[in-house]
Amino acid sequence: ILDSKKGKGGGYFFKENPQNVNLAKIIRLVNGPIAMLPCVSLNFYEKCADCNEDHCSLHDVLIEVRDASLKILEEKTLLDLID
């Protein structure tokens, strides 16, 4: 997403067009999973210890939270924050 140039006139600059970088990508690069728990993560799934997902009362709710959050974060771009 970013690159740098050393020396006179150097600094940091965008490697990609900010319009093409969504917030989900940035969060994943900086923080990792977007999901609140690893058992509902799309890209970083891990089964929770001592949990049966079929009987977990939170599992389905957290999938809804993940999906709703992901929808918003994938629609918003870095350009939206800059403007």
PDB file of N, CA, C and O in Angstrom:
ATOM      1  N   ILE A   1       0.835  -1.190   0.000  1.00  0.00           N
ATOM      2  CA  ILE A   1       0.000   0.000   0.000  1.00  0.00           C
ATOM      3  C   ILE A   1       0.879   1.251   0.000  1.00  0.00           C
ATOM      4  O   ILE A   1       0.607   2.211  -0.722  1.00  0.00           O
ATOM      5  N   LEU A   2       1.931   1.231   0.814  1.00  0.00           N
ATOM      6  CA  LEU A   2       2.840   2.374   0.905  1.00  0.00           C
ATOM      7  C   LEU A   2       4.224   1.973   0.434  1.00  0.00           C
ATOM      8  O   LEU A   2       4.601   0.802   0.460  1.00  0.00           O
ATOM      9  N   ASP A   3       4.960   2.969   0.007  1.00  0.00           N
ATOM     10  CA  ASP A   3       6.360   2.774  -0.332  1.00  0.00           C
ATOM     11  C   ASP A   3       7.104   4.012   0.152  1.00  0.00           C
ATOM     12  O   ASP A   3       6.487   5.001   0.548  1.00  0.00           O
ATOM     13  N   SER A   4       8.400   3.952   0.120  1.00  0.00           N
ATOM     14  CA  SER A   4       9.185   5.098   0.574  1.00  0.00           C
ATOM     15  C   SER A   4      10.333   5.348  -0.386  1.00  0.00           C
ATOM     16  O   SER A   4      10.766   4.472  -1.135  1.00  0.00           O
ATOM     17  N   LYS A   5      10.802   6.579  -0.330  1.00  0.00           N
ATOM     18  CA  LYS A   5      11.946   6.983  -1.140  1.00  0.00           C
ATOM     19  C   LYS A   5      12.892   7.729  -0.217  1.00  0.00           C
ATOM     20  O   LYS A   5      12.485   8.650   0.491  1.00  0.00           O
ATOM     21  N   LYS A   6      14.156   7.328  -0.229  1.00  0.00           N
ATOM     22  CA  LYS A   6      15.150   7.973   0.624  1.00  0.00           C
ATOM     23  C   LYS A   6      15.730   9.202  -0.063  1.00  0.00           C
ATOM     24  O   LYS A   6      15.655   9.360  -1.282  1.00  0.00           O
ATOM     25  N   GLY A   7      16.300  10.048   0.751  1.00  0.00           N
ATOM     26  CA  GLY A   7      17.033  11.189   0.224  1.00  0.00           C
ATOM     27  C   GLY A   7      16.183  12.422  -0.001  1.00  0.00           C
ATOM     28  O   GLY A   7      15.024  12.502   0.406  1.00  0.00           O
ATOM     29  N   LYS A   8      16.814  13.390  -0.672  1.00  0.00           N
ATOM     30  CA  LYS A   8      16.155  14.657  -0.958  1.00  0.00           C
ATOM     31  C   LYS A   8      14.910  14.397  -1.796  1.00  0.00           C
ATOM     32  O   LYS A   8      14.962  13.682  -2.797  1.00  0.00           O
ATOM     33  N   GLY A   9      13.817  14.970  -1.390  1.00  0.00           N
ATOM     34  CA  GLY A   9      12.546  14.765  -2.086  1.00  0.00           C
ATOM     35  C   GLY A   9      11.908  13.431  -1.750  1.00  0.00           C
ATOM     36  O   GLY A   9      10.900  13.049  -2.343  1.00  0.00           O
ATOM     37  N   GLY A  10      12.498  12.724  -0.798  1.00  0.00           N
ATOM     38  CA  GLY A  10      11.975  11.417  -0.410  1.00  0.00           C
ATOM     39  C   GLY A  10      10.812  11.534   0.556  1.00  0.00           C
ATOM     40  O   GLY A  10      10.360  12.627   0.896  1.00  0.00           O
ATOM     41  N   GLY A  11      10.353  10.399   0.976  1.00  0.00           N
ATOM     42  CA  GLY A  11       9.246  10.332   1.914  1.00  0.00           C
ATOM     43  C   GLY A  11       8.400   9.107   1.611  1.00  0.00           C
ATOM     44  O   GLY A  11       8.826   8.200   0.895  1.00  0.00           O
ATOM     45  N   TYR A  12       7.220   9.096   2.155  1.00  0.00           N
ATOM     46  CA  TYR A  12       6.294   7.993   1.930  1.00  0.00           C
ATOM     47  C   TYR A  12       5.275   8.385   0.875  1.00  0.00           C
ATOM     48  O   TYR A  12       4.885   9.547   0.767  1.00  0.00           O
ATOM     49  N   PHE A  13       4.853   7.397   0.099  1.00  0.00           N
ATOM     50  CA  PHE A  13       3.837   7.647  -0.921  1.00  0.00           C
ATOM     51  C   PHE A  13       3.025   6.377  -1.142  1.00  0.00           C
ATOM     52  O   PHE A  13       3.462   5.270  -0.825  1.00  0.00           O
ATOM     53  N   PHE A  14       1.834   6.571  -1.696  1.00  0.00           N
ATOM     54  CA  PHE A  14       0.952   5.436  -1.985  1.00  0.00           C
ATOM     55  C   PHE A  14       1.459   4.672  -3.199  1.00  0.00           C
ATOM     56  O   PHE A  14       1.701   5.260  -4.253  1.00  0.00           O
ATOM     57  N   LYS A  15       1.620   3.367  -3.050  1.00  0.00           N
ATOM     58  CA  LYS A  15       1.960   2.504  -4.184  1.00  0.00           C
ATOM     59  C   LYS A  15       0.703   2.179  -4.989  1.00  0.00           C
ATOM     60  O   LYS A  15       0.762   1.977  -6.201  1.00  0.00           O
ATOM     61  N   GLU A  16      -0.430   2.133  -4.295  1.00  0.00           N
ATOM     62  CA  GLU A  16      -1.699   1.807  -4.931  1.00  0.00           C
ATOM     63  C   GLU A  16      -2.597   3.037  -4.900  1.00  0.00           C
ATOM     64  O   GLU A  16      -2.464   3.901  -4.033  1.00  0.00           O
ATOM     65  N   ASN A  17      -3.499   3.099  -5.845  1.00  0.00           N
ATOM     66  CA  ASN A  17      -4.485   4.170  -5.866  1.00  0.00           C
ATOM     67  C   ASN A  17      -5.363   4.037  -4.620  1.00  0.00           C
ATOM     68  O   ASN A  17      -5.939   2.971  -4.402  1.00  0.00           O
ATOM     69  N   PRO A  18      -5.484   5.086  -3.795  1.00  0.00           N
ATOM     70  CA  PRO A  18      -6.303   5.016  -2.584  1.00  0.00           C
ATOM     71  C   PRO A  18      -7.752   4.596  -2.854  1.00  0.00           C
ATOM     72  O   PRO A  18      -8.425   4.071  -1.967  1.00  0.00           O
ATOM     73  N   GLN A  19      -8.220   4.826  -4.061  1.00  0.00           N
ATOM     74  CA  GLN A  19      -9.580   4.426  -4.427  1.00  0.00           C
ATOM     75  C   GLN A  19      -9.702   2.900  -4.509  1.00  0.00           C
ATOM     76  O   GLN A  19     -10.802   2.360  -4.401  1.00  0.00           O
ATOM     77  N   ASN A  20      -8.581   2.212  -4.697  1.00  0.00           N
ATOM     78  CA  ASN A  20      -8.598   0.757  -4.845  1.00  0.00           C
ATOM     79  C   ASN A  20      -8.212   0.006  -3.569  1.00  0.00           C
ATOM     80  O   ASN A  20      -8.114  -1.221  -3.579  1.00  0.00           O
ATOM     81  N   VAL A  21      -7.994   0.730  -2.484  1.00  0.00           N
ATOM     82  CA  VAL A  21      -7.597   0.096  -1.225  1.00  0.00           C
ATOM     83  C   VAL A  21      -8.752   0.213  -0.238  1.00  0.00           C
ATOM     84  O   VAL A  21      -9.037   1.299   0.267  1.00  0.00           O
ATOM     85  N   ASN A  22      -9.417  -0.911   0.033  1.00  0.00           N
ATOM     86  CA  ASN A  22     -10.535  -0.837   0.971  1.00  0.00           C
ATOM     87  C   ASN A  22     -10.044  -0.986   2.409  1.00  0.00           C
ATOM     88  O   ASN A  22      -8.933  -1.453   2.660  1.00  0.00           O
ATOM     89  N   LEU A  23     -10.899  -0.579   3.340  1.00  0.00           N
ATOM     90  CA  LEU A  23     -10.513  -0.573   4.748  1.00  0.00           C
ATOM     91  C   LEU A  23     -10.303  -1.976   5.295  1.00  0.00           C
ATOM     92  O   LEU A  23      -9.505  -2.164   6.214  1.00  0.00           O
ATOM     93  N   ALA A  24     -11.002  -2.963   4.751  1.00  0.00           N
ATOM     94  CA  ALA A  24     -10.809  -4.346   5.194  1.00  0.00           C
ATOM     95  C   ALA A  24      -9.367  -4.779   4.948  1.00  0.00           C
ATOM     96  O   ALA A  24      -8.769  -5.449   5.790  1.00  0.00           O
ATOM     97  N   LYS A  25      -8.814  -4.407   3.819  1.00  0.00           N
ATOM     98  CA  LYS A  25      -7.430  -4.771   3.492  1.00  0.00           C
ATOM     99  C   LYS A  25      -6.460  -4.143   4.489  1.00  0.00           C
ATOM    100  O   LYS A  25      -5.530  -4.800   4.956  1.00  0.00           O
ATOM    101  N   ILE A  26      -6.677  -2.885   4.808  1.00  0.00           N
ATOM    102  CA  ILE A  26      -5.795  -2.185   5.745  1.00  0.00           C
ATOM    103  C   ILE A  26      -5.864  -2.826   7.128  1.00  0.00           C
ATOM    104  O   ILE A  26      -4.834  -3.061   7.759  1.00  0.00           O
ATOM    105  N   ILE A  27      -7.074  -3.106   7.596  1.00  0.00           N
ATOM    106  CA  ILE A  27      -7.236  -3.708   8.923  1.00  0.00           C
ATOM    107  C   ILE A  27      -6.565  -5.072   8.975  1.00  0.00           C
ATOM    108  O   ILE A  27      -5.901  -5.405   9.956  1.00  0.00           O
ATOM    109  N   ARG A  28      -6.736  -5.855   7.925  1.00  0.00           N
ATOM    110  CA  ARG A  28      -6.099  -7.180   7.905  1.00  0.00           C
ATOM    111  C   ARG A  28      -4.573  -7.073   7.912  1.00  0.00           C
ATOM    112  O   ARG A  28      -3.898  -7.876   8.557  1.00  0.00           O
ATOM    113  N   LEU A  29      -4.028  -6.088   7.199  1.00  0.00           N
ATOM    114  CA  LEU A  29      -2.574  -5.917   7.178  1.00  0.00           C
ATOM    115  C   LEU A  29      -2.024  -5.459   8.526  1.00  0.00           C
ATOM    116  O   LEU A  29      -0.948  -5.886   8.944  1.00  0.00           O
ATOM    117  N   VAL A  30      -2.767  -4.592   9.197  1.00  0.00           N
ATOM    118  CA  VAL A  30      -2.291  -4.011  10.452  1.00  0.00           C
ATOM    119  C   VAL A  30      -2.650  -4.877  11.661  1.00  0.00           C
ATOM    120  O   VAL A  30      -1.809  -5.116  12.528  1.00  0.00           O
ATOM    121  N   ASN A  31      -3.901  -5.346  11.715  1.00  0.00           N
ATOM    122  CA  ASN A  31      -4.396  -6.046  12.906  1.00  0.00           C
ATOM    123  C   ASN A  31      -4.644  -7.533  12.714  1.00  0.00           C
ATOM    124  O   ASN A  31      -4.788  -8.259  13.698  1.00  0.00           O
ATOM    125  N   GLY A  32      -4.697  -8.001  11.485  1.00  0.00           N
ATOM    126  CA  GLY A  32      -5.040  -9.402  11.247  1.00  0.00           C
ATOM    127  C   GLY A  32      -6.534  -9.568  11.027  1.00  0.00           C
ATOM    128  O   GLY A  32      -7.134  -8.807  10.269  1.00  0.00           O
ATOM    129  N   PRO A  33      -7.143 -10.549  11.676  1.00  0.00           N
ATOM    130  CA  PRO A  33      -8.547 -10.873  11.411  1.00  0.00           C
ATOM    131  C   PRO A  33      -9.506  -9.731  11.736  1.00  0.00           C
ATOM    132  O   PRO A  33      -9.281  -8.949  12.659  1.00  0.00           O
ATOM    133  N   ILE A  34     -10.569  -9.659  10.962  1.00  0.00           N
ATOM    134  CA  ILE A  34     -11.632  -8.691  11.223  1.00  0.00           C
ATOM    135  C   ILE A  34     -12.634  -9.271  12.216  1.00  0.00           C
ATOM    136  O   ILE A  34     -13.237  -8.537  13.000  1.00  0.00           O
ATOM    137  N   ALA A  35     -12.807 -10.576  12.180  1.00  0.00           N
ATOM    138  CA  ALA A  35     -13.761 -11.244  13.065  1.00  0.00           C
ATOM    139  C   ALA A  35     -13.346 -11.082  14.525  1.00  0.00           C
ATOM    140  O   ALA A  35     -12.161 -10.985  14.844  1.00  0.00           O
ATOM    141  N   MET A  36     -14.353 -11.054  15.407  1.00  0.00           N
ATOM    142  CA  MET A  36     -14.095 -10.882  16.832  1.00  0.00           C
ATOM    143  C   MET A  36     -13.473 -12.120  17.472  1.00  0.00           C
ATOM    144  O   MET A  36     -12.718 -12.011  18.437  1.00  0.00           O
ATOM    145  N   LEU A  37     -13.789 -13.288  16.936  1.00  0.00           N
ATOM    146  CA  LEU A  37     -13.231 -14.548  17.436  1.00  0.00           C
ATOM    147  C   LEU A  37     -12.688 -15.356  16.273  1.00  0.00           C
ATOM    148  O   LEU A  37     -13.218 -15.274  15.165  1.00  0.00           O
ATOM    149  N   PRO A  38     -11.654 -16.126  16.500  1.00  0.00           N
ATOM    150  CA  PRO A  38     -11.062 -16.897  15.399  1.00  0.00           C
ATOM    151  C   PRO A  38     -12.001 -17.941  14.803  1.00  0.00           C
ATOM    152  O   PRO A  38     -11.811 -18.345  13.656  1.00  0.00           O
ATOM    153  N   CYS A  39     -13.008 -18.387  15.549  1.00  0.00           N
ATOM    154  CA  CYS A  39     -13.912 -19.424  15.045  1.00  0.00           C
ATOM    155  C   CYS A  39     -14.890 -18.900  13.996  1.00  0.00           C
ATOM    156  O   CYS A  39     -15.593 -19.690  13.365  1.00  0.00           O
ATOM    157  N   VAL A  40     -14.947 -17.592  13.801  1.00  0.00           N
ATOM    158  CA  VAL A  40     -15.828 -17.028  12.771  1.00  0.00           C
ATOM    159  C   VAL A  40     -15.044 -16.245  11.718  1.00  0.00           C
ATOM    160  O   VAL A  40     -15.633 -15.554  10.886  1.00  0.00           O
ATOM    161  N   SER A  41     -13.740 -16.354  11.756  1.00  0.00           N
ATOM    162  CA  SER A  41     -12.893 -15.649  10.793  1.00  0.00           C
ATOM    163  C   SER A  41     -12.894 -16.352   9.445  1.00  0.00           C
ATOM    164  O   SER A  41     -12.833 -17.580   9.377  1.00  0.00           O
ATOM    165  N   LEU A  42     -12.962 -15.572   8.379  1.00  0.00           N
ATOM    166  CA  LEU A  42     -12.913 -16.132   7.027  1.00  0.00           C
ATOM    167  C   LEU A  42     -11.497 -16.522   6.629  1.00  0.00           C
ATOM    168  O   LEU A  42     -11.292 -17.573   6.021  1.00  0.00           O
ATOM    169  N   ASN A  43     -10.529 -15.698   6.960  1.00  0.00           N
ATOM    170  CA  ASN A  43      -9.149 -15.912   6.519  1.00  0.00           C
ATOM    171  C   ASN A  43      -8.219 -16.468   7.592  1.00  0.00           C
ATOM    172  O   ASN A  43      -7.142 -16.969   7.270  1.00  0.00           O
ATOM    173  N   PHE A  44      -8.610 -16.390   8.839  1.00  0.00           N
ATOM    174  CA  PHE A  44      -7.738 -16.804   9.942  1.00  0.00           C
ATOM    175  C   PHE A  44      -8.465 -17.765  10.885  1.00  0.00           C
ATOM    176  O   PHE A  44      -8.262 -17.717  12.098  1.00  0.00           O
ATOM    177  N   TYR A  45      -9.301 -18.627  10.335  1.00  0.00           N
ATOM    178  CA  TYR A  45     -10.132 -19.526  11.141  1.00  0.00           C
ATOM    179  C   TYR A  45      -9.296 -20.416  12.051  1.00  0.00           C
ATOM    180  O   TYR A  45      -8.290 -20.996  11.642  1.00  0.00           O
ATOM    181  N   GLU A  46      -9.745 -20.504  13.293  1.00  0.00           N
ATOM    182  CA  GLU A  46      -9.224 -21.468  14.257  1.00  0.00           C
ATOM    183  C   GLU A  46     -10.388 -21.899  15.130  1.00  0.00           C
ATOM    184  O   GLU A  46     -11.173 -21.066  15.583  1.00  0.00           O
ATOM    185  N   LYS A  47     -10.496 -23.175  15.362  1.00  0.00           N
ATOM    186  CA  LYS A  47     -11.548 -23.680  16.234  1.00  0.00           C
ATOM    187  C   LYS A  47     -11.262 -23.224  17.660  1.00  0.00           C
ATOM    188  O   LYS A  47     -10.125 -23.296  18.128  1.00  0.00           O
ATOM    189  N   CYS A  48     -12.293 -22.759  18.338  1.00  0.00           N
ATOM    190  CA  CYS A  48     -12.139 -22.352  19.731  1.00  0.00           C
ATOM    191  C   CYS A  48     -11.922 -23.593  20.597  1.00  0.00           C
ATOM    192  O   CYS A  48     -12.520 -24.642  20.352  1.00  0.00           O
ATOM    193  N   ALA A  49     -11.085 -23.468  21.584  1.00  0.00           N
ATOM    194  CA  ALA A  49     -10.822 -24.585  22.489  1.00  0.00           C
ATOM    195  C   ALA A  49     -12.076 -24.911  23.291  1.00  0.00           C
ATOM    196  O   ALA A  49     -12.786 -24.014  23.746  1.00  0.00           O
ATOM    197  N   ASP A  50     -12.336 -26.183  23.455  1.00  0.00           N
ATOM    198  CA  ASP A  50     -13.460 -26.661  24.279  1.00  0.00           C
ATOM    199  C   ASP A  50     -14.797 -26.068  23.867  1.00  0.00           C
ATOM    200  O   ASP A  50     -15.624 -25.753  24.723  1.00  0.00           O
ATOM    201  N   CYS A  51     -15.019 -25.912  22.577  1.00  0.00           N
ATOM    202  CA  CYS A  51     -16.277 -25.337  22.094  1.00  0.00           C
ATOM    203  C   CYS A  51     -16.836 -26.209  20.975  1.00  0.00           C
ATOM    204  O   CYS A  51     -16.098 -26.685  20.113  1.00  0.00           O
ATOM    205  N   ASN A  52     -18.131 -26.406  21.005  1.00  0.00           N
ATOM    206  CA  ASN A  52     -18.827 -27.103  19.933  1.00  0.00           C
ATOM    207  C   ASN A  52     -19.590 -26.044  19.141  1.00  0.00           C
ATOM    208  O   ASN A  52     -20.607 -25.536  19.611  1.00  0.00           O
ATOM    209  N   GLU A  53     -19.116 -25.714  17.965  1.00  0.00           N
ATOM    210  CA  GLU A  53     -19.718 -24.637  17.173  1.00  0.00           C
ATOM    211  C   GLU A  53     -21.194 -24.882  16.876  1.00  0.00           C
ATOM    212  O   GLU A  53     -21.965 -23.930  16.751  1.00  0.00           O
ATOM    213  N   ASP A  54     -21.591 -26.138  16.763  1.00  0.00           N
ATOM    214  CA  ASP A  54     -22.998 -26.457  16.483  1.00  0.00           C
ATOM    215  C   ASP A  54     -23.913 -26.080  17.641  1.00  0.00           C
ATOM    216  O   ASP A  54     -25.113 -25.889  17.440  1.00  0.00           O
ATOM    217  N   HIS A  55     -23.368 -25.971  18.847  1.00  0.00           N
ATOM    218  CA  HIS A  55     -24.181 -25.654  20.021  1.00  0.00           C
ATOM    219  C   HIS A  55     -23.815 -24.316  20.663  1.00  0.00           C
ATOM    220  O   HIS A  55     -24.379 -23.948  21.694  1.00  0.00           O
ATOM    221  N   CYS A  56     -22.903 -23.609  20.076  1.00  0.00           N
ATOM    222  CA  CYS A  56     -22.464 -22.321  20.628  1.00  0.00           C
ATOM    223  C   CYS A  56     -23.509 -21.249  20.320  1.00  0.00           C
ATOM    224  O   CYS A  56     -23.845 -21.014  19.159  1.00  0.00           O
ATOM    225  N   SER A  57     -24.013 -20.610  21.356  1.00  0.00           N
ATOM    226  CA  SER A  57     -25.064 -19.600  21.164  1.00  0.00           C
ATOM    227  C   SER A  57     -24.529 -18.306  20.561  1.00  0.00           C
ATOM    228  O   SER A  57     -25.307 -17.510  20.034  1.00  0.00           O
ATOM    229  N   LEU A  58     -23.233 -18.080  20.625  1.00  0.00           N
ATOM    230  CA  LEU A  58     -22.648 -16.858  20.066  1.00  0.00           C
ATOM    231  C   LEU A  58     -22.217 -17.002  18.611  1.00  0.00           C
ATOM    232  O   LEU A  58     -22.142 -16.005  17.892  1.00  0.00           O
ATOM    233  N   HIS A  59     -21.939 -18.197  18.175  1.00  0.00           N
ATOM    234  CA  HIS A  59     -21.336 -18.435  16.865  1.00  0.00           C
ATOM    235  C   HIS A  59     -22.117 -17.771  15.730  1.00  0.00           C
ATOM    236  O   HIS A  59     -21.544 -17.017  14.945  1.00  0.00           O
ATOM    237  N   ASP A  60     -23.413 -18.044  15.640  1.00  0.00           N
ATOM    238  CA  ASP A  60     -24.215 -17.486  14.542  1.00  0.00           C
ATOM    239  C   ASP A  60     -24.318 -15.966  14.616  1.00  0.00           C
ATOM    240  O   ASP A  60     -24.299 -15.288  13.590  1.00  0.00           O
ATOM    241  N   VAL A  61     -24.426 -15.436  15.829  1.00  0.00           N
ATOM    242  CA  VAL A  61     -24.507 -13.980  16.000  1.00  0.00           C
ATOM    243  C   VAL A  61     -23.201 -13.324  15.556  1.00  0.00           C
ATOM    244  O   VAL A  61     -23.218 -12.298  14.876  1.00  0.00           O
ATOM    245  N   LEU A  62     -22.082 -13.912  15.937  1.00  0.00           N
ATOM    246  CA  LEU A  62     -20.790 -13.336  15.571  1.00  0.00           C
ATOM    247  C   LEU A  62     -20.501 -13.456  14.078  1.00  0.00           C
ATOM    248  O   LEU A  62     -19.765 -12.639  13.526  1.00  0.00           O
ATOM    249  N   ILE A  63     -21.060 -14.444  13.432  1.00  0.00           N
ATOM    250  CA  ILE A  63     -20.949 -14.518  11.969  1.00  0.00           C
ATOM    251  C   ILE A  63     -21.712 -13.359  11.336  1.00  0.00           C
ATOM    252  O   ILE A  63     -21.237 -12.751  10.376  1.00  0.00           O
ATOM    253  N   GLU A  64     -22.897 -13.050  11.871  1.00  0.00           N
ATOM    254  CA  GLU A  64     -23.667 -11.904  11.364  1.00  0.00           C
ATOM    255  C   GLU A  64     -22.901 -10.602  11.576  1.00  0.00           C
ATOM    256  O   GLU A  64     -22.859  -9.753  10.685  1.00  0.00           O
ATOM    257  N   VAL A  65     -22.296 -10.441  12.749  1.00  0.00           N
ATOM    258  CA  VAL A  65     -21.507  -9.238  13.049  1.00  0.00           C
ATOM    259  C   VAL A  65     -20.333  -9.138  12.084  1.00  0.00           C
ATOM    260  O   VAL A  65     -20.070  -8.071  11.530  1.00  0.00           O
ATOM    261  N   ARG A  66     -19.629 -10.246  11.885  1.00  0.00           N
ATOM    262  CA  ARG A  66     -18.494 -10.272  10.950  1.00  0.00           C
ATOM    263  C   ARG A  66     -18.932  -9.882   9.547  1.00  0.00           C
ATOM    264  O   ARG A  66     -18.297  -9.047   8.902  1.00  0.00           O
ATOM    265  N   ASP A  67     -20.019 -10.488   9.074  1.00  0.00           N
ATOM    266  CA  ASP A  67     -20.478 -10.214   7.707  1.00  0.00           C
ATOM    267  C   ASP A  67     -20.909  -8.763   7.526  1.00  0.00           C
ATOM    268  O   ASP A  67     -20.609  -8.147   6.503  1.00  0.00           O
ATOM    269  N   ALA A  68     -21.615  -8.213   8.522  1.00  0.00           N
ATOM    270  CA  ALA A  68     -22.055  -6.816   8.435  1.00  0.00           C
ATOM    271  C   ALA A  68     -20.851  -5.871   8.465  1.00  0.00           C
ATOM    272  O   ALA A  68     -20.790  -4.914   7.693  1.00  0.00           O
ATOM    273  N   SER A  69     -19.903  -6.140   9.348  1.00  0.00           N
ATOM    274  CA  SER A  69     -18.693  -5.313   9.433  1.00  0.00           C
ATOM    275  C   SER A  69     -17.888  -5.394   8.150  1.00  0.00           C
ATOM    276  O   SER A  69     -17.420  -4.379   7.632  1.00  0.00           O
ATOM    277  N   LEU A  70     -17.731  -6.599   7.645  1.00  0.00           N
ATOM    278  CA  LEU A  70     -16.949  -6.810   6.432  1.00  0.00           C
ATOM    279  C   LEU A  70     -17.560  -6.080   5.243  1.00  0.00           C
ATOM    280  O   LEU A  70     -16.841  -5.509   4.422  1.00  0.00           O
ATOM    281  N   LYS A  71     -18.883  -6.098   5.151  1.00  0.00           N
ATOM    282  CA  LYS A  71     -19.570  -5.409   4.047  1.00  0.00           C
ATOM    283  C   LYS A  71     -19.221  -3.925   4.056  1.00  0.00           C
ATOM    284  O   LYS A  71     -18.895  -3.356   3.014  1.00  0.00           O
ATOM    285  N   ILE A  72     -19.287  -3.308   5.209  1.00  0.00           N
ATOM    286  CA  ILE A  72     -18.984  -1.880   5.328  1.00  0.00           C
ATOM    287  C   ILE A  72     -17.510  -1.618   5.026  1.00  0.00           C
ATOM    288  O   ILE A  72     -17.184  -0.707   4.266  1.00  0.00           O
ATOM    289  N   LEU A  73     -16.625  -2.411   5.615  1.00  0.00           N
ATOM    290  CA  LEU A  73     -15.187  -2.192   5.450  1.00  0.00           C
ATOM    291  C   LEU A  73     -14.706  -2.453   4.030  1.00  0.00           C
ATOM    292  O   LEU A  73     -13.735  -1.842   3.584  1.00  0.00           O
ATOM    293  N   GLU A  74     -15.370  -3.349   3.319  1.00  0.00           N
ATOM    294  CA  GLU A  74     -14.985  -3.609   1.929  1.00  0.00           C
ATOM    295  C   GLU A  74     -15.515  -2.540   0.976  1.00  0.00           C
ATOM    296  O   GLU A  74     -14.961  -2.347  -0.106  1.00  0.00           O
ATOM    297  N   GLU A  75     -16.582  -1.845   1.369  1.00  0.00           N
ATOM    298  CA  GLU A  75     -17.154  -0.792   0.518  1.00  0.00           C
ATOM    299  C   GLU A  75     -16.426   0.541   0.682  1.00  0.00           C
ATOM    300  O   GLU A  75     -16.380   1.340  -0.254  1.00  0.00           O
ATOM    301  N   LYS A  76     -15.865   0.784   1.849  1.00  0.00           N
ATOM    302  CA  LYS A  76     -15.177   2.051   2.118  1.00  0.00           C
ATOM    303  C   LYS A  76     -13.706   1.932   1.744  1.00  0.00           C
ATOM    304  O   LYS A  76     -13.056   0.927   2.032  1.00  0.00           O
ATOM    305  N   THR A  77     -13.196   2.972   1.100  1.00  0.00           N
ATOM    306  CA  THR A  77     -11.807   2.950   0.651  1.00  0.00           C
ATOM    307  C   THR A  77     -10.972   3.988   1.393  1.00  0.00           C
ATOM    308  O   THR A  77     -11.491   4.837   2.117  1.00  0.00           O
ATOM    309  N   LEU A  78      -9.686   3.890   1.191  1.00  0.00           N
ATOM    310  CA  LEU A  78      -8.770   4.873   1.749  1.00  0.00           C
ATOM    311  C   LEU A  78      -9.105   6.268   1.229  1.00  0.00           C
ATOM    312  O   LEU A  78      -8.977   7.250   1.960  1.00  0.00           O
ATOM    313  N   LEU A  79      -9.525   6.359  -0.009  1.00  0.00           N
ATOM    314  CA  LEU A  79      -9.910   7.647  -0.586  1.00  0.00           C
ATOM    315  C   LEU A  79     -11.083   8.258   0.171  1.00  0.00           C
ATOM    316  O   LEU A  79     -11.140   9.475   0.344  1.00  0.00           O
ATOM    317  N   ASP A  80     -12.027   7.421   0.626  1.00  0.00           N
ATOM    318  CA  ASP A  80     -13.160   7.922   1.409  1.00  0.00           C
ATOM    319  C   ASP A  80     -12.680   8.611   2.684  1.00  0.00           C
ATOM    320  O   ASP A  80     -13.283   9.592   3.119  1.00  0.00           O
ATOM    321  N   LEU A  81     -11.610   8.112   3.282  1.00  0.00           N
ATOM    322  CA  LEU A  81     -11.082   8.719   4.508  1.00  0.00           C
ATOM    323  C   LEU A  81     -10.313   9.997   4.231  1.00  0.00           C
ATOM    324  O   LEU A  81     -10.295  10.911   5.056  1.00  0.00           O
ATOM    325  N   ILE A  82      -9.680  10.061   3.074  1.00  0.00           N
ATOM    326  CA  ILE A  82      -8.875  11.224   2.711  1.00  0.00           C
ATOM    327  C   ILE A  82      -9.755  12.414   2.354  1.00  0.00           C
ATOM    328  O   ILE A  82      -9.439  13.553   2.697  1.00  0.00           O
ATOM    329  N   ASP A  83     -10.851  12.146   1.668  1.00  0.00           N
ATOM    330  CA  ASP A  83     -11.733  13.235   1.208  1.00  0.00           C
ATOM    331  C   ASP A  83     -12.452  13.908   2.319  1.00  0.00           C
ATOM    332  O   ASP A  83     -13.223  14.837   2.082  1.00  0.00           O
TER     333      ASP A  83
END
